[in-house]
Amino acid sequence: MSVRRLTPRYSRLKVLLAADKLFHLQGELDYAQKATLLFGKQGSDYKERRTKEIFLDGTPVTLTVKQEEEGNPFNPSGIDVTVKGSPEQRLIDLQFSIELMNMFVELGEGTAKDEEAKASSKRARDDFNKTLFALIDSARNCRMITYMISDFMVPRYPIKTIDSLFNTLTDSVKQSHLGRNLADKIARLKAVNIGAKAPDFTLPTVDGGELRLSDLRGKVVLLDFWASWCAPCRGELPNVKKIYEKHHADGLEVVGISLDNKRENWLKAIEEEQLPWIQVSSLKAFDCDVAKTYSVQAIPRMFIIDRDGTIIGLDLRGEELAQRMDEIFAK
């Protein structure tokens, strides 16, 4: 599990409300894109509201909003919204189904203990990947598919897989605004992939000083992007502690890059977890320039950097991270 950043998108739109209580949303868009509408009574609790994502590509869109019977645990708002518009609208619903399926697969992977359960979870993952890749192949000429690759796949799959899938898209999709955005994201990911030189940076330390990554040249460095509010990040810290205690004397340095935005929360988490390694932060959350440079969209995210400054490991956690560190220091 990881915690993702959600980025809002804004457009020049306005709402016209007619006497018959029908509303008309009209305006100009610079390019085809996904938008989100929020439904609910003004001032109502978030549980009494509902969001609906819509793909806007110039096709007229009709939304039907109805009040459902109360008591549906999957829709506490009681609001039902249906959308008719772009042919690509179906991919929004399919992406939701994909994310739900992945959640159940991840649950099985996280709870599998014996060999039979692990084999079963592997089959479930393989079946899921077949479904996902088949869906992308069927939507190669849809601009909406770039969202699925960018938002769902980029935080979870190797860059080689992402790049390969992008190359299967039609030229019209690749050359669209959304396609160019995805190409730019892939290029940034390649710049911080295994085999690339780790981009240098300077960030403030806890004591008010500064750390420059290049000052640690000659050490093996584990960059750990985390935050005090990120439960999966803090859940991984005991494993990182064991690795640090085992290999620090051999030349391992851990650098925790916090994506907090409040200093007091950052310092409190460091104290609570008793973290002995270097801690830095711009206190700008996901707007941290270093997080942007390293294409961090979800945390925890970890990079292993060798003594020459080359990235040699990416997004390893738990036992896999411990084994990789043992391999590095066994040489």
Residue frames relative to the residue before (quaternion, step in Angstrom):
aa qw qx qy qz dx dy dz
M 1.0000 0.0000 0.0000 0.0000 0.00 0.00 0.00
S 0.0142 -0.7825 0.6225 0.0054 3.56 -1.11 0.69
V 0.4071 -0.6839 0.5484 0.2567 3.52 -1.31 0.32
R 0.1978 -0.8197 0.5330 0.0702 3.55 -0.64 1.13
R 0.4413 -0.6457 0.5497 0.2934 3.49 -1.29 0.48
L 0.1995 -0.7571 0.6106 0.1191 3.56 -1.03 0.83
T 0.1495 -0.8129 0.5610 0.0461 3.56 -0.65 1.13
P 0.3248 -0.7561 0.5280 0.2101 3.63 -0.62 1.02
R 0.2038 -0.7503 0.6137 0.1370 3.54 -1.21 0.55
Y 0.1852 -0.8075 0.5556 0.0703 3.55 -0.84 0.95
S 0.0572 -0.7854 0.6162 0.0129 3.58 -1.13 0.69
R 0.5048 -0.6411 0.4885 0.3091 3.57 -1.25 0.46
L 0.2582 0.7617 -0.5409 0.2464 3.56 0.13 1.34
K 0.0821 -0.7796 0.6157 0.0796 3.56 -1.21 0.42
V 0.3722 -0.7252 0.5429 0.2018 3.56 -1.21 0.58
L 0.1310 -0.7596 0.6338 0.0643 3.56 -0.99 0.94
L 0.1534 -0.8010 0.5758 0.0570 3.59 -0.65 1.11
A 0.2581 -0.7884 0.5456 0.1186 3.57 -0.64 1.17
A 0.6833 -0.4982 0.3457 0.4067 3.56 -1.30 0.28
D 0.6795 0.4867 -0.2894 0.4665 3.58 1.13 -0.61
K 0.5244 -0.6713 0.3622 0.3785 3.56 1.37 0.32
L 0.4607 0.6096 -0.4892 0.4204 3.55 1.20 0.47
F 0.1713 -0.7866 0.5799 0.1246 3.58 -0.94 0.77
H 0.2144 -0.7630 0.6020 0.0971 3.50 -1.18 0.69
L 0.1749 -0.7779 0.5999 0.0667 3.55 -0.75 1.11
Q 0.1386 0.8082 -0.5595 0.1208 3.55 -0.58 1.08
G 0.2821 0.7476 -0.5677 0.1982 3.55 -1.22 0.47
E 0.5447 -0.6069 0.4719 0.3349 3.52 -1.28 -0.37
L 0.1450 -0.7602 0.6284 0.0787 3.55 -1.14 0.74
D 0.4543 -0.6856 0.4954 0.2798 3.55 -1.01 0.78
Y 0.7931 -0.0407 0.0659 0.6042 3.57 1.14 -0.60
A 0.6388 -0.4998 0.4046 0.4225 3.58 -1.25 0.33
Q 0.1479 0.7996 -0.5640 0.1437 3.56 -0.88 0.91
K 0.5002 -0.6184 0.5147 0.3202 3.51 -1.38 0.24
A 0.0849 -0.7845 0.6136 0.0290 3.56 -0.98 0.89
T 0.2602 -0.7593 0.5782 0.1466 3.56 -1.26 0.44
L 0.1534 -0.7630 0.6231 0.0775 3.54 -0.95 0.98
L 0.2348 -0.7557 0.5998 0.1180 3.55 -1.07 0.86
F 0.1338 -0.7988 0.5856 0.0338 3.58 -0.78 1.10
G 0.4643 0.6680 -0.5037 0.2907 3.55 -1.06 0.74
K 0.6107 -0.5445 0.4218 0.3907 3.54 -1.28 0.26
Q 0.5750 -0.5999 0.4304 0.3524 3.53 -1.07 0.74
G 0.8201 0.1969 -0.1725 0.5088 3.56 -0.83 1.02
S 0.4756 0.6842 -0.4400 0.3347 3.59 1.25 0.05
D 0.6095 -0.5440 0.4369 0.3764 3.53 -1.28 0.44
Y 0.6279 -0.5716 0.3672 0.3798 3.56 -1.13 0.67
K 0.6100 0.5602 -0.3547 0.4338 3.61 1.13 -0.58
E 0.6896 0.4574 -0.2726 0.4909 3.55 1.21 -0.47
R 0.6321 0.4954 -0.3361 0.4920 3.55 1.29 0.29
R 0.1359 -0.7784 0.6048 0.0993 3.53 -1.27 0.28
T 0.2536 -0.7536 0.5845 0.1613 3.56 -1.07 0.68
K 0.0831 -0.7716 0.6284 0.0531 3.53 -1.24 0.54
E 0.2606 -0.7682 0.5683 0.1376 3.54 -0.77 1.07
I 0.0923 -0.7989 0.5943 -0.0091 3.54 -0.97 0.95
F 0.2908 -0.7351 0.5817 0.1915 3.56 -0.99 0.81
L 0.1441 -0.8079 0.5708 0.0262 3.55 -0.63 1.21
D 0.1342 0.8031 -0.5673 0.1234 3.56 -0.55 1.17
G 0.7080 -0.4334 0.2579 0.4943 3.56 1.23 0.41
T 0.5614 0.5774 -0.3886 0.4477 3.57 1.27 -0.27
P 0.5045 -0.6421 0.4662 0.3404 3.64 -0.85 0.85
V 0.1886 -0.7915 0.5779 0.0632 3.55 -0.95 0.95
T 0.1004 -0.7719 0.6257 0.0512 3.55 -1.02 0.88
L 0.1013 -0.7821 0.6137 0.0378 3.56 -0.85 1.03
T 0.1359 -0.7655 0.6247 0.0731 3.53 -1.00 0.88
V 0.1058 -0.8048 0.5840 0.0103 3.55 -0.62 1.18
K 0.0130 0.8047 -0.5908 0.0572 3.57 -0.72 1.10
Q 0.4096 -0.6715 0.5593 0.2615 3.51 -1.26 0.52
E 0.2658 -0.7761 0.5544 0.1401 3.57 -0.66 1.15
E 0.6090 -0.4975 0.4431 0.4305 3.53 -1.32 0.08
E 0.5214 -0.6506 0.4573 0.3094 3.56 -1.04 0.75
G 0.6766 0.5286 -0.3607 0.3642 3.54 -1.28 0.41
N 0.5110 0.6172 -0.4421 0.4031 3.61 1.23 0.07
P 0.3388 -0.7798 0.4837 0.2077 3.63 -0.37 1.18
F 0.6635 0.4998 -0.3063 0.4649 3.59 1.17 -0.46
N 0.7708 0.1933 -0.1289 0.5931 3.58 1.29 -0.12
P 0.1198 -0.8424 0.5224 0.0553 3.60 0.42 1.23
S 0.5939 0.5959 -0.3660 0.3978 3.60 1.14 -0.56
G 0.3231 -0.7577 0.5030 0.2618 3.57 1.11 -0.65
I 0.5836 0.5687 -0.3653 0.4500 3.57 1.30 0.21
D 0.1278 -0.7819 0.6075 0.0560 3.56 -0.84 0.99
V 0.0550 -0.8060 0.5892 -0.0167 3.57 -0.81 1.05
T 0.0480 -0.7767 0.6276 0.0223 3.57 -0.86 0.95
V 0.2059 -0.7915 0.5712 0.0694 3.54 -1.10 0.80
K 0.0192 -0.7458 0.6654 0.0244 3.52 -1.09 0.84
G 0.3142 0.7467 -0.5283 0.2542 3.55 -0.70 1.08
S 0.8444 0.0165 0.0272 0.5348 3.53 -0.71 -1.12
P 0.5425 -0.6043 0.4681 0.3484 3.61 -1.09 0.66
E 0.6473 0.5311 -0.3169 0.4455 3.58 1.21 -0.50
Q 0.4206 0.7202 -0.4567 0.3095 3.59 1.27 -0.08
R 0.5904 0.6038 -0.3643 0.3927 3.59 1.07 -0.72
L 0.6238 0.5673 -0.3456 0.4119 3.59 1.09 -0.65
I 0.5717 0.5694 -0.3902 0.4435 3.59 1.17 -0.45
D 0.6712 0.4753 -0.2934 0.4874 3.58 0.93 -0.88
L 0.6503 0.5132 -0.3185 0.4608 3.58 1.01 -0.77
Q 0.6226 0.5263 -0.3517 0.4601 3.59 1.04 -0.67
F 0.6192 0.5310 -0.3440 0.4651 3.57 1.01 -0.75
S 0.6551 0.5066 -0.3082 0.4683 3.60 0.98 -0.86
I 0.6320 0.5325 -0.3245 0.4602 3.58 1.04 -0.83
E 0.6717 0.4937 -0.3022 0.4622 3.58 0.90 -0.90
L 0.6390 0.5163 -0.3224 0.4703 3.59 1.06 -0.74
M 0.6412 0.5161 -0.3167 0.4715 3.59 0.98 -0.87
N 0.6607 0.5135 -0.3095 0.4518 3.56 0.93 -0.89
M 0.6075 0.5621 -0.3501 0.4387 3.57 1.05 -0.73
F 0.6811 0.4736 -0.2889 0.4779 3.59 0.95 -0.86
V 0.6221 0.5246 -0.3429 0.4693 3.59 1.07 -0.71
E 0.6558 0.5074 -0.3092 0.4657 3.59 0.95 -0.88
L 0.6143 0.5445 -0.3450 0.4551 3.58 1.06 -0.74
G 0.6607 0.4993 -0.3024 0.4719 3.58 0.98 -0.84
E 0.6542 0.5116 -0.3120 0.4615 3.57 0.99 -0.80
G 0.6958 0.4942 -0.2743 0.4432 3.54 1.01 -0.80
T 0.7411 0.3952 -0.2204 0.4960 3.58 1.17 -0.51
A 0.4936 0.6689 -0.4306 0.3514 3.62 1.27 -0.16
K 0.1007 -0.8228 0.5589 0.0200 3.57 -0.67 1.10
D 0.7700 0.3045 -0.1890 0.5280 3.61 0.76 -0.97
E 0.7125 -0.4822 0.3088 0.4056 3.55 -1.31 0.30
E 0.6327 0.5362 -0.3365 0.4460 3.57 1.02 -0.75
A 0.6671 0.4916 -0.2974 0.4742 3.57 0.96 -0.89
K 0.6450 0.5185 -0.3220 0.4598 3.58 1.02 -0.76
A 0.6422 0.5116 -0.3188 0.4734 3.57 1.02 -0.79
S 0.6425 0.5245 -0.3154 0.4611 3.56 1.03 -0.80
S 0.6710 0.4869 -0.3008 0.4714 3.59 0.96 -0.86
K 0.6155 0.5338 -0.3492 0.4629 3.60 1.11 -0.60
R 0.6357 0.5131 -0.3269 0.4751 3.59 1.01 -0.78
A 0.6383 0.5248 -0.3217 0.4622 3.56 1.03 -0.82
R 0.6493 0.5068 -0.3125 0.4732 3.59 1.01 -0.81
D 0.6491 0.5135 -0.3169 0.4631 3.60 0.95 -0.85
D 0.6548 0.5017 -0.3081 0.4740 3.59 0.97 -0.86
F 0.6353 0.5301 -0.3260 0.4573 3.56 1.01 -0.82
N 0.6662 0.5072 -0.3073 0.4523 3.58 0.89 -0.92
K 0.6212 0.5328 -0.3437 0.4606 3.60 1.03 -0.75
T 0.6550 0.5093 -0.3040 0.4683 3.57 0.97 -0.88
L 0.6703 0.5118 -0.2926 0.4507 3.56 0.91 -0.95
F 0.7044 0.4610 -0.2782 0.4625 3.60 0.79 -1.00
A 0.6174 0.5315 -0.3441 0.4667 3.59 1.11 -0.64
L 0.6303 0.5307 -0.3289 0.4614 3.58 1.03 -0.77
I 0.6664 0.4951 -0.3026 0.4683 3.58 0.90 -0.92
D 0.6420 0.5241 -0.3255 0.4552 3.57 1.00 -0.79
S 0.6766 0.4955 -0.2903 0.4609 3.58 1.04 -0.77
A 0.7468 0.3672 -0.1932 0.5198 3.58 1.24 -0.43
R 0.2209 0.8245 -0.4983 0.1521 3.59 1.16 0.56
N 0.7323 0.3941 -0.2301 0.5054 3.60 1.16 -0.51
C 0.5694 0.5773 -0.3789 0.4461 3.58 1.24 0.46
R 0.4316 -0.7104 0.4906 0.2617 3.58 -0.76 1.00
M 0.5827 0.6082 -0.3644 0.3971 3.57 1.12 -0.66
I 0.5927 0.5987 -0.3696 0.3921 3.61 1.10 -0.61
T 0.5550 0.6045 -0.4006 0.4075 3.60 1.18 -0.41
Y 0.6056 0.5458 -0.3576 0.4554 3.59 1.12 -0.59
M 0.6537 0.5153 -0.3228 0.4505 3.57 0.93 -0.85
I 0.6604 0.4890 -0.3072 0.4801 3.57 0.97 -0.84
S 0.7140 0.4741 -0.2606 0.4444 3.57 0.85 -1.00
D 0.7770 0.3852 -0.1950 0.4581 3.58 0.73 -1.07
F 0.7654 0.3616 -0.2015 0.4927 3.58 0.94 -0.84
M 0.7779 0.4046 -0.2112 0.4319 3.58 0.74 -1.02
V 0.6118 0.5931 -0.3647 0.3755 3.60 0.93 -0.83
P 0.7132 0.4373 -0.3001 0.4583 3.67 0.83 -0.78
R 0.7615 0.4273 -0.1888 0.4493 3.62 1.19 -0.41
Y 0.7786 0.3394 -0.1606 0.5029 3.61 1.07 -0.59
P 0.6158 -0.5594 0.4010 0.3835 3.61 -1.17 0.57
I 0.6087 -0.5827 0.3990 0.3616 3.55 -1.14 0.68
K 0.5925 0.5650 -0.3765 0.4336 3.62 1.06 -0.59
T 0.6475 0.5064 -0.3120 0.4764 3.58 1.01 -0.80
I 0.6493 0.5162 -0.3126 0.4628 3.58 0.94 -0.90
D 0.6686 0.5060 -0.2946 0.4585 3.57 0.88 -0.96
S 0.6488 0.5226 -0.3123 0.4565 3.57 0.97 -0.87
L 0.6684 0.4896 -0.3013 0.4719 3.59 0.94 -0.86
F 0.6216 0.5395 -0.3447 0.4513 3.59 0.99 -0.77
N 0.6703 0.5159 -0.2984 0.4421 3.58 0.97 -0.83
T 0.6285 0.5267 -0.3496 0.4531 3.61 1.21 -0.28
L 0.5353 0.6340 -0.4100 0.3787 3.60 1.23 -0.29
T 0.5635 -0.6045 0.4367 0.3556 3.57 -1.15 0.56
D 0.6486 -0.5369 0.3688 0.3938 3.57 -1.19 0.49
S 0.6289 0.5472 -0.3482 0.4287 3.59 1.01 -0.74
V 0.6550 0.4821 -0.3071 0.4942 3.59 1.07 -0.70
K 0.6479 0.5271 -0.3229 0.4451 3.59 0.90 -0.88
Q 0.7409 0.4268 -0.2209 0.4692 3.58 0.98 -0.87
S 0.4964 0.6352 -0.4364 0.3997 3.59 1.28 -0.01
H 0.6844 -0.4665 0.3504 0.4372 3.56 -1.28 0.25
L 0.6767 0.4844 -0.2956 0.4691 3.59 0.90 -0.90
G 0.6372 0.5275 -0.3223 0.4602 3.58 1.06 -0.75
R 0.6605 0.4944 -0.3101 0.4724 3.59 0.97 -0.80
N 0.6125 0.5413 -0.3458 0.4607 3.58 1.07 -0.71
L 0.6650 0.4931 -0.3028 0.4722 3.56 0.96 -0.87
A 0.6281 0.5310 -0.3366 0.4585 3.60 1.00 -0.77
D 0.6420 0.5149 -0.3183 0.4705 3.59 1.01 -0.81
K 0.6467 0.5168 -0.3220 0.4592 3.58 0.98 -0.82
I 0.6419 0.5196 -0.3196 0.4646 3.58 0.97 -0.84
A 0.6387 0.5234 -0.3256 0.4605 3.58 0.98 -0.83
R 0.6584 0.4981 -0.3123 0.4700 3.60 0.97 -0.81
L 0.6394 0.5240 -0.3249 0.4594 3.58 1.04 -0.75
K 0.6313 0.5334 -0.3315 0.4550 3.57 1.01 -0.79
A 0.6402 0.5513 -0.3192 0.4294 3.58 1.09 -0.72
V 0.7543 0.2594 -0.1808 0.5753 3.61 1.24 -0.32
N 0.4092 0.6991 -0.4804 0.3363 3.56 1.08 0.74
I 0.7002 -0.4322 0.3408 0.4548 3.57 -1.30 0.16
G 0.7557 0.3341 -0.2839 0.4866 3.55 -0.86 1.03
A 0.6310 0.5164 -0.3342 0.4728 3.58 1.25 -0.34
K 0.5239 -0.5934 0.4988 0.3529 3.55 -1.25 0.44
A 0.4593 -0.6854 0.4897 0.2820 3.58 -0.85 0.95
P 0.4506 -0.6887 0.4904 0.2866 3.62 -0.71 1.00
D 0.4324 -0.6952 0.5124 0.2592 3.56 -0.94 0.90
F 0.0343 0.7889 -0.6133 0.0194 3.56 -1.22 0.50
T 0.2112 -0.7334 0.6278 0.1528 3.52 -1.37 0.27
L 0.0426 0.8041 -0.5893 0.0662 3.57 -0.82 1.03
P 0.5615 -0.6036 0.4417 0.3541 3.61 -1.15 0.54
T 0.3354 -0.7244 0.5698 0.1952 3.55 -1.11 0.77
V 0.7261 -0.4363 0.3107 0.4312 3.55 -1.32 0.18
D 0.7452 0.4263 -0.2242 0.4612 3.59 0.93 -0.89
G 0.6483 -0.5493 0.3178 0.4207 3.59 1.23 0.24
G 0.5491 0.5980 -0.4026 0.4228 3.57 1.27 0.05
E 0.4233 -0.6740 0.5269 0.2983 3.55 -1.22 -0.48
L 0.1911 -0.7481 0.6227 0.1267 3.53 -1.19 0.63
R 0.1320 -0.7419 0.6518 0.0854 3.53 -1.01 0.91
L 0.5071 -0.6790 0.4337 0.3061 3.57 -0.70 1.05
S 0.6606 0.5310 -0.3158 0.4265 3.60 0.91 -0.85
D 0.5558 0.5981 -0.3975 0.4188 3.61 1.22 -0.32
L 0.6735 0.4830 -0.2910 0.4779 3.59 1.24 -0.36
R 0.3243 0.7533 -0.5098 0.2598 3.59 1.26 0.21
G 0.6949 0.3907 -0.3303 0.5054 3.57 -0.85 0.99
K 0.6784 0.3967 -0.2635 0.5594 3.56 1.34 -0.24
V 0.4083 -0.6055 0.5965 0.3329 3.55 -1.33 0.27
V 0.1193 -0.8248 0.5524 0.0164 3.57 -0.68 1.11
L 0.1576 -0.7406 0.6460 0.0969 3.53 -1.05 0.88
L 0.1703 -0.7642 0.6165 0.0830 3.58 -0.58 1.19
D 0.0539 -0.8018 0.5949 -0.0148 3.56 -0.72 1.11
F 0.1589 -0.7707 0.6132 0.0687 3.58 -0.42 1.27
W 0.1370 0.7979 -0.5610 0.1726 3.56 -0.59 1.18
A 0.1135 -0.7709 0.6129 0.1313 3.60 -1.31 -0.19
S 0.6285 -0.5660 0.3805 0.3739 3.55 -1.16 0.59
W 0.7143 0.4672 -0.2451 0.4598 3.60 1.07 -0.78
C 0.5938 0.5940 -0.3470 0.4173 3.60 1.30 -0.19
A 0.3323 -0.7826 0.4959 0.1767 3.60 -0.28 1.26
P 0.6642 0.4853 -0.3345 0.4599 3.67 0.85 -0.77
C 0.6023 0.5562 -0.3539 0.4501 3.59 1.12 -0.68
R 0.7151 0.4460 -0.2555 0.4737 3.53 0.80 -1.01
G 0.6014 0.5610 -0.3532 0.4460 3.56 1.16 -0.51
E 0.6755 0.4891 -0.2818 0.4744 3.58 1.19 -0.57
L 0.5164 0.6972 -0.3981 0.2979 3.60 1.18 -0.48
P 0.6286 0.5246 -0.3739 0.4357 3.69 0.88 -0.66
N 0.6349 0.5156 -0.3296 0.4715 3.61 1.05 -0.69
V 0.6517 0.5009 -0.3158 0.4739 3.59 0.97 -0.83
K 0.6059 0.5626 -0.3487 0.4413 3.58 1.06 -0.73
K 0.6593 0.5072 -0.3085 0.4614 3.57 0.91 -0.93
I 0.6515 0.5105 -0.3085 0.4687 3.56 0.97 -0.88
Y 0.6514 0.5217 -0.3112 0.4546 3.59 0.94 -0.90
E 0.6768 0.4950 -0.2929 0.4596 3.58 0.87 -0.95
K 0.6776 0.5060 -0.2857 0.4508 3.57 1.06 -0.76
H 0.8407 0.2459 -0.0760 0.4765 3.58 0.88 -0.92
H 0.4139 0.7197 -0.4825 0.2792 3.63 1.19 -0.04
A 0.6735 0.4956 -0.2999 0.4592 3.58 0.94 -0.85
D 0.6455 0.5178 -0.3153 0.4645 3.59 1.24 -0.41
G 0.6814 -0.4900 0.2939 0.4574 3.58 1.26 -0.16
L 0.4800 0.6541 -0.4506 0.3725 3.59 1.19 0.43
E 0.0479 -0.7510 0.6575 0.0385 3.54 -1.06 0.85
V 0.1859 -0.7476 0.6274 0.1134 3.54 -1.03 0.85
V 0.0916 -0.7751 0.6239 0.0405 3.56 -0.97 0.91
G 0.1884 -0.7821 0.5878 0.0857 3.54 -0.55 1.19
I 0.1068 -0.7832 0.6116 0.0351 3.58 -0.67 1.12
S 0.1934 -0.8254 0.5238 0.0828 3.56 -0.19 1.29
L 0.2303 -0.7555 0.5996 0.1290 3.55 -1.04 0.86
D 0.2759 0.7343 -0.5487 0.2891 3.53 1.03 0.89
N 0.2475 -0.7479 0.5820 0.2016 3.55 -1.31 0.18
K 0.6962 0.3700 -0.2748 0.5503 3.57 1.30 0.13
R 0.4669 -0.7198 0.4433 0.2594 3.54 -0.59 1.19
E 0.6560 0.5331 -0.3293 0.4207 3.59 0.92 -0.89
N 0.6482 0.5076 -0.3201 0.4687 3.60 1.02 -0.74
W 0.6257 0.5428 -0.3179 0.4613 3.55 1.05 -0.84
L 0.7065 0.4606 -0.2697 0.4648 3.59 0.76 -1.04
K 0.6263 0.5409 -0.3395 0.4471 3.59 1.01 -0.77
A 0.6629 0.5006 -0.3094 0.4628 3.61 0.94 -0.87
I 0.6235 0.5351 -0.3396 0.4578 3.60 1.00 -0.78
E 0.6766 0.4845 -0.2885 0.4736 3.56 0.97 -0.89
E 0.6604 0.5177 -0.3132 0.4447 3.58 0.90 -0.90
E 0.7427 0.3989 -0.2150 0.4930 3.58 0.95 -0.87
Q 0.3016 -0.7796 0.4961 0.2349 3.59 1.30 -0.20
L 0.1642 0.8216 -0.5215 0.1616 3.55 0.78 1.09
P 0.2507 -0.8264 0.4902 0.1182 3.62 -0.55 1.13
W 0.6474 0.5513 -0.3259 0.4132 3.60 1.20 -0.24
I 0.7372 -0.4254 0.3080 0.4251 3.55 -1.38 0.11
Q 0.0711 -0.7919 0.6063 0.0127 3.57 -0.93 0.95
V 0.0271 0.7935 -0.6052 0.0570 3.57 -0.85 1.02
S 0.1013 0.7917 -0.5996 0.0583 3.56 -1.23 0.44
S 0.3502 -0.6978 0.5829 0.2250 3.53 -1.20 0.65
L 0.3154 -0.7726 0.4748 0.2798 3.56 1.37 -0.28
K 0.5101 0.6247 -0.4283 0.4076 3.56 1.04 0.87
A 0.4650 -0.6885 0.4363 0.3455 3.58 1.27 0.38
F 0.8214 -0.2047 0.1507 0.5106 3.62 -0.95 -0.83
D 0.5705 0.5707 -0.3907 0.4429 3.59 1.26 -0.02
C 0.3647 0.7196 -0.4915 0.3281 3.58 1.28 0.17
D 0.4937 -0.6870 0.4506 0.2850 3.59 -0.78 1.03
V 0.6386 0.5272 -0.3305 0.4528 3.58 1.05 -0.73
A 0.6265 0.5226 -0.3317 0.4737 3.59 1.03 -0.78
K 0.6483 0.5044 -0.3173 0.4739 3.59 1.00 -0.77
T 0.6453 0.5278 -0.3206 0.4498 3.59 0.94 -0.88
Y 0.7409 0.3809 -0.2035 0.5144 3.56 1.01 -0.87
S 0.4243 -0.7453 0.4321 0.2790 3.61 1.29 0.34
V 0.2456 0.7776 -0.5335 0.2247 3.56 0.90 0.95
Q 0.0206 -0.8085 0.5868 -0.0411 3.56 -0.54 1.23
A 0.7748 0.1464 -0.0780 0.6101 3.55 1.26 -0.36
I 0.1354 -0.7814 0.6038 0.0812 3.54 -1.13 0.64
P 0.4927 -0.1326 -0.8588 -0.0467 1.50 -2.25 1.14
R 0.0566 -0.7554 0.6503 0.0580 3.54 -1.24 0.59
M 0.0813 -0.8278 0.5549 -0.0162 3.55 -0.78 1.07
F 0.1135 -0.7604 0.6378 0.0464 3.52 -1.19 0.80
I 0.1958 -0.7402 0.6294 0.1328 3.56 -1.01 0.85
I 0.0973 -0.8005 0.5913 -0.0004 3.56 -0.75 1.13
D 0.3706 -0.7520 0.4984 0.2205 3.60 -0.76 1.00
R 0.7492 -0.4317 0.2727 0.4219 3.56 -1.32 0.12
D 0.6861 0.4613 -0.2790 0.4885 3.59 1.20 -0.42
G 0.5892 -0.6098 0.3594 0.3896 3.59 1.26 0.04
T 0.5233 0.6255 -0.4129 0.4056 3.59 1.24 0.37
I 0.4500 -0.6747 0.5146 0.2782 3.57 -1.01 0.84
I 0.0337 -0.8281 0.5589 -0.0262 3.59 -0.64 1.12
G 0.7842 0.1614 -0.1152 0.5880 3.61 1.25 -0.03
L 0.0428 -0.8157 0.5758 -0.0349 3.55 -1.03 0.79
D 0.8820 0.0016 -0.0229 0.4707 3.53 -0.98 0.99
L 0.3629 0.6904 -0.5365 0.3222 3.58 0.95 0.85
R 0.0073 -0.7942 0.6072 -0.0219 3.54 -1.05 0.80
G 0.8084 0.3001 -0.1994 0.4654 3.53 -1.32 0.25
E 0.8446 -0.1255 0.1191 0.5066 3.54 -1.04 -0.87
E 0.6113 0.5575 -0.3571 0.4336 3.59 1.05 -0.69
L 0.6513 0.5023 -0.3104 0.4767 3.59 0.99 -0.82
A 0.6548 0.5136 -0.3135 0.4573 3.59 0.92 -0.88
Q 0.6654 0.5008 -0.3043 0.4625 3.60 0.92 -0.87
R 0.6491 0.5133 -0.3280 0.4557 3.59 0.96 -0.82
M 0.6472 0.5066 -0.3229 0.4693 3.58 0.97 -0.77
D 0.6239 0.5313 -0.3396 0.4616 3.60 1.00 -0.75
E 0.6433 0.5249 -0.3116 0.4621 3.57 1.03 -0.83
I 0.6538 0.5278 -0.3157 0.4407 3.57 0.93 -0.92
F 0.7688 0.3727 -0.2008 0.4793 3.58 0.81 -0.97
A 0.5423 0.5892 -0.4165 0.4304 3.60 1.26 0.07
K 0.5820 0.6065 -0.3643 0.4008 3.59 1.24 -0.41
